[in-house]
Amino acid sequence: IYRQIVCSGSNQSLTKSPNDFIGHSKCYLKLFKKFRFILILVVFVTVFTAYFSNEPSSSKNSTRIDIKKSLKVESKNLSKKAMPNEFTDKNVTKTVSNSSIDSSFSKDSNVQLGICPLIPPNLGARIQIDYTNRTIAELEHLIAKNQPDLEVGGKWKPKECMSRNKVALIVPYRDRLLNLQLFLNHMHPFLKKQQIEYGIYLVEPVENITFNRGLLMNIGYAEAVSESKSWECFVFHDVDLLPEDERNIYSCPETPRHMSSAVSTLKYKLPYAAIFGGVTEFTKDQFEKINGFSNLFFGWGGEDDDLRKRVVKKGYTVSRYPLEIGRYTMAKHGRDTHNKPNPRRYALLKSSSLRMDYDGVRNLNYQVKQIVKNRLFTKIIVSYDQEKIINSTKIK
């Protein structure tokens, strides 16, 4: 049809007779001139495709590099060009030792891991309390053996997944060495099994000043936040209380949580519905919103009830685990001679809501005397002036 149109413009068909050879030639010549640009383009595309289809794709090959094998290569052979793009970030240097390569890869792998499960695997129920008397040095050796990745300062995080929670334990402490040894021996493996990133902070007042649990809790919070802004939640924990159930998870609470709802010395029952002492947990925002503990409860008693009043005043509800889970053993201990019952505690409780905005974690007055770090904890030794604190916190 094309030949008929181009050659003669008529409906006369062209035969295949040899006598028509010249006519055929003229016809094809006209066809070539008419469509020569299209023919040239087709030939060019065909040649171009055939040539480059045989070239190897460098980007595809780079994604197939065996990273494990490449990590075994001498550091002098390691360069960004030899690594696929997704591994050539700021964590990979051009020249590193073999040990550094392994370390870098471990860190990169941790970044790529998923978040730890909401409910940690392999949790049991009741835990046997180990009352073996071990020195701090013996505990350091024992716990470091079971948790070799425990960091100086009593900090740990899981390696198999990224922890959902970063929790600082604040523990007021003085003259309770046996309790402390039991606590450390118990809490490190307990928290590790829960896949929680955690740190343990002891806050100890110097000798010959009255013990103030609420003030020490506030100081511990302030020092922990000062050391690391990454802490999301805070457990305020008495050193003589040991959790008995692995399901008592120290995760960040939606509302302020009373952890120690069933204590051995109280026959595993709540002595009264509003109790909020022993072990409590807050998120950072919750604790700052209530302005933490009161700083005025010098001596034993009252600061936990005052804390509960603050929580309610700011519109929070208190959460608890069921009694069969929130079980704690209270370790035996003697009475601290510098922690006598506070005779002013009942009067102070009457003014809780009136002074909570200017008596708390935002209104601290103390001096850090020493910070001691070992493998199991960070200890902050502090001093404060009782009379000065009381006089500076008058009801406005």
C-alpha positions in Angstrom: 0.0 0.0 0.0 2.9 2.4 1.0 4.6 1.6 -2.3 1.4 2.3 -4.3 0.9 5.7 -2.6 4.6 6.9 -2.8 5.4 5.6 -6.2 2.3 6.4 -8.3 -0.3 7.9 -6.1 -2.8 5.7 -7.9 -4.6 2.4 -7.0 -2.5 0.5 -9.6 -0.8 -2.5 -7.9 2.8 -3.2 -8.5 3.7 -6.6 -9.7 6.7 -8.7 -8.8 7.8 -9.2 -12.5 11.5 -8.8 -13.3 10.4 -6.3 -15.9 9.2 -4.0 -13.1 12.7 -4.0 -11.4 13.4 -0.4 -12.3 10.0 0.7 -11.1 10.5 -1.1 -7.8 13.9 0.5 -7.2 12.6 3.9 -7.8 9.8 3.2 -5.4 12.1 2.0 -2.6 14.4 5.0 -3.1 11.4 7.3 -2.6 10.4 5.4 0.5 13.9 5.7 2.0 14.1 9.5 1.4 10.6 9.8 2.9 11.4 7.9 6.1 15.2 8.2 6.3 15.2 10.0 9.7 13.0 7.4 11.3 15.2 4.6 10.0 18.4 6.3 11.2 16.8 6.8 14.7 15.8 3.2 14.9 19.3 1.9 14.0 20.9 4.3 16.5 18.6 3.2 19.4 19.2 -0.5 18.6 23.0 -0.1 18.6 23.0 2.0 21.8 20.9 -0.6 23.7 22.9 -3.5 22.5 26.2 -1.9 23.6 25.2 -0.8 27.1 23.3 -3.9 28.0 26.6 -5.7 28.3 28.1 -3.1 30.8 28.0 -4.2 34.5 25.9 -2.0 36.8 28.1 -0.7 39.6 25.2 0.5 41.8 23.5 -2.9 41.6 26.7 -4.8 42.4 27.5 -2.6 45.4 24.3 -3.5 47.1 25.2 -7.1 46.9 28.5 -6.8 48.7 28.9 -9.3 51.5 29.3 -7.0 54.4 30.5 -9.7 56.8 33.3 -10.6 54.4 34.2 -7.0 53.8 34.6 -6.5 57.5 37.3 -9.1 57.6 39.4 -7.1 55.1 42.5 -5.3 56.3 41.7 -1.7 57.3 44.0 -0.4 54.6 41.7 -2.0 52.0 38.6 -0.4 53.5 37.3 2.7 51.9 33.9 4.3 51.3 34.1 3.4 47.6 34.2 -0.2 48.5 31.1 0.0 50.7 27.5 0.3 49.5 25.9 3.7 49.9 23.7 2.7 52.9 26.7 1.8 54.9 28.9 4.9 54.1 27.6 7.2 56.8 29.4 9.2 59.5 29.8 6.1 61.7 32.2 4.5 59.2 35.7 6.0 59.0 38.1 5.6 56.2 40.9 3.9 58.2 40.2 1.9 61.3 41.7 -1.0 63.1 40.1 -4.4 62.9 38.7 -4.2 66.4 37.2 -0.8 65.6 35.6 -2.2 62.5 33.8 -4.8 64.5 32.8 -2.2 67.1 31.4 0.1 64.4 29.5 -2.6 62.8 28.0 -3.6 66.1 26.8 -0.1 66.7 25.4 0.2 63.2 23.6 -3.1 63.7 22.1 -1.8 67.0 20.7 1.2 65.2 19.0 -1.0 62.6 17.4 -3.3 65.3 13.7 -3.1 66.0 12.1 -1.8 69.2 12.0 -4.2 72.1 8.6 -5.9 72.5 6.0 -4.3 74.7 6.0 -7.3 77.0 9.5 -8.6 77.4 9.9 -12.3 76.5 10.8 -15.0 79.0 9.4 -13.2 82.0 8.5 -15.6 84.8 6.4 -14.7 87.9 7.7 -14.9 91.4 11.5 -14.4 92.1 13.5 -15.9 94.8 15.3 -13.3 96.9 19.0 -14.1 97.1 20.1 -13.1 100.7 23.7 -14.1 100.2 25.9 -11.5 101.9 28.3 -10.1 99.3 30.5 -7.1 99.5 30.2 -4.3 96.9 33.5 -5.5 95.3 32.2 -9.1 95.1 28.9 -7.8 93.6 30.8 -5.8 91.0 32.6 -9.0 89.9 29.5 -11.2 89.9 27.2 -8.8 88.1 29.8 -7.7 85.6 30.2 -11.4 84.7 26.5 -11.8 84.0 26.2 -8.3 82.5 29.6 -7.6 80.8 28.1 -4.6 79.0 27.1 -2.9 82.3 28.6 0.6 82.1 30.3 2.5 84.8 27.8 4.4 86.9 25.3 1.5 87.0 23.9 2.0 83.5 22.8 -0.6 81.0 20.8 -1.0 77.8 19.8 -4.1 75.8 21.8 -5.0 72.7 19.3 -7.3 71.0 16.7 -4.5 70.5 16.1 -0.8 71.2 14.6 -0.3 74.6 11.1 1.3 74.7 12.0 3.1 78.0 14.9 5.0 79.5 14.5 4.8 83.2 16.5 6.3 86.0 16.2 4.8 89.5 16.6 7.4 92.3 17.5 5.8 95.7 17.9 7.8 98.9 20.6 6.1 101.0 22.4 6.3 104.3 23.9 3.6 106.6 22.1 0.7 104.9 25.0 -1.2 103.4 23.4 -4.7 103.8 20.2 -3.4 102.2 22.2 -1.8 99.4 24.1 -5.0 98.7 20.8 -7.0 98.5 19.2 -4.2 96.3 22.0 -4.1 93.8 22.3 -7.9 93.6 18.5 -8.1 92.9 17.8 -5.1 90.8 20.4 -5.4 88.0 19.3 -8.8 86.7 15.7 -7.9 87.4 15.8 -4.8 85.2 18.0 -6.4 82.5 15.4 -9.1 82.0 12.8 -6.4 81.3 14.9 -5.0 78.4 14.9 -1.5 80.0 17.6 1.0 79.5 18.3 2.1 83.0 20.7 3.8 85.5 20.9 3.6 89.3 21.6 6.8 91.3 22.1 6.7 95.0 21.7 10.0 96.9 23.4 10.2 100.3 23.5 13.1 102.7 26.6 13.8 104.7 26.8 12.8 108.3 25.1 14.6 111.1 22.3 16.2 109.1 18.6 15.1 109.3 17.5 12.7 106.6 15.0 14.2 104.2 13.7 11.5 101.7 11.7 13.9 99.5 14.6 16.4 99.2 17.0 13.6 98.4 14.6 12.3 95.7 14.4 15.8 94.2 18.2 16.1 94.2 18.6 12.7 92.6 16.2 13.7 89.9 18.0 17.0 89.3 21.5 15.4 89.1 20.3 12.5 86.8 18.7 15.0 84.4 21.9 17.2 84.6 24.0 14.2 83.7 21.8 13.0 80.9 18.8 14.6 79.2 17.8 11.2 77.7 16.1 9.9 80.8 12.3 9.6 80.1 11.0 8.2 83.4 12.1 8.1 87.0 11.5 5.4 89.7 11.8 6.8 93.2 12.8 3.7 95.1 13.5 2.8 98.8 16.6 0.8 99.1 15.0 -1.8 101.4 12.2 -2.8 98.9 12.8 -5.7 96.5 10.3 -6.6 93.8 9.1 -10.2 93.9 7.5 -10.6 90.5 9.1 -10.2 87.1 5.8 -9.0 85.6 6.2 -5.8 87.7 7.6 -3.9 84.7 9.4 -0.7 85.4 8.2 0.9 82.1 7.1 4.5 81.7 3.6 5.0 83.1 0.7 6.8 81.4 -0.2 8.2 84.8 1.9 8.3 88.0 2.3 4.8 89.2 2.5 3.3 92.8 4.7 0.3 92.2 4.9 -1.2 95.8 1.2 -1.9 96.3 1.8 -5.1 98.3 4.6 -5.1 100.8 5.6 -8.1 102.9 5.7 -6.2 106.2 2.1 -5.0 105.5 0.9 -8.6 104.8 0.8 -7.8 101.1 -2.2 -5.5 101.5 -2.8 -1.8 101.1 -2.9 -0.3 104.6 -5.0 2.6 103.2 -6.2 3.4 99.7 -4.3 6.7 99.3 -0.9 5.2 100.2 1.8 6.4 97.8 5.1 5.5 99.4 7.9 2.9 98.9 8.3 2.8 95.1 6.7 5.3 92.8 7.3 6.1 89.1 6.7 9.2 87.0 7.5 10.4 83.5 9.7 13.5 83.4 6.7 15.7 82.4 4.5 14.3 85.2 7.2 14.9 87.9 7.9 18.4 86.8 4.2 19.3 86.5 3.7 18.5 90.2 7.0 20.1 91.1 8.4 16.9 92.5 8.5 16.1 96.3 8.2 18.7 99.0 11.6 19.7 100.4 10.3 20.4 104.0 9.8 16.9 105.4 12.9 16.5 107.6 12.8 13.2 109.4 10.6 10.2 108.9 7.1 10.3 107.4 4.7 12.5 105.5 6.5 13.2 102.2 4.8 10.3 100.4 1.3 11.5 101.4 2.2 15.1 100.4 3.3 13.7 97.0 0.0 12.0 96.6 -1.8 15.3 97.3 0.3 17.0 94.6 -0.6 14.3 92.1 -4.3 14.6 92.7 -4.2 18.4 92.7 -2.7 18.4 89.2 -5.5 16.2 87.9 -3.7 12.8 87.7 -5.0 9.5 88.8 -2.7 7.0 90.5 -2.2 3.6 88.7 -1.2 0.3 90.3 -0.4 -3.2 89.2 -2.6 -5.9 90.7 -1.6 -6.9 94.2 -0.3 -10.3 93.1 2.2 -8.5 90.8 3.1 -5.4 92.8 4.6 -7.5 95.6 7.8 -6.4 97.4 9.9 -7.9 100.1 11.0 -5.3 102.7 14.5 -6.2 103.8 15.3 -6.0 107.5 17.1 -2.9 108.8 17.6 -0.8 111.9 16.4 2.7 112.6 18.4 5.6 111.3 19.2 7.8 114.3 19.1 10.9 112.0 15.7 9.9 110.6 13.3 10.3 113.6 9.6 10.8 113.0 8.9 14.3 111.8 6.7 16.1 114.4 5.6 18.7 111.8 4.4 16.3 109.2 0.7 16.5 109.9 0.7 20.3 109.9 2.7 20.3 106.6 0.2 18.0 105.0 -2.6 20.6 105.5 -0.7 23.1 103.4 0.4 20.8 100.6 -1.6 22.4 97.8 -0.8 26.0 99.0 3.0 25.7 98.6 3.5 23.0 96.0 4.3 25.5 93.2 7.3 26.9 95.1 8.3 24.0 97.3 9.8 21.2 95.2 12.2 20.2 92.6 12.3 23.7 91.0 13.3 25.2 94.4 16.3 23.2 95.4 19.1 24.4 97.7 22.0 22.0 98.2 25.7 21.3 97.6 27.2 18.3 95.9 30.2 17.2 98.0 31.2 14.2 95.9 30.1 12.0 93.0 31.3 8.4 93.1 30.9 6.1 90.2 31.5 2.4 90.1 30.2 -0.5 87.9 27.0 -0.8 89.9 25.8 2.7 90.6 26.4 6.5 90.7 26.5 7.8 94.2 25.9 11.5 94.8 26.9 12.8 98.3 25.2 16.0 99.2 24.8 18.6 102.0 22.0 20.9 102.8 21.0 23.5 105.4 17.8 22.4 107.1 17.0 25.8 108.7 17.8 27.7 105.5 15.4 25.5 103.5 12.6 25.8 106.0 13.0 29.6 106.3 13.1 30.2 102.6 9.8 28.2 102.0 7.2 30.2 103.9 3.6 29.8 102.7 2.8 32.7 100.4 
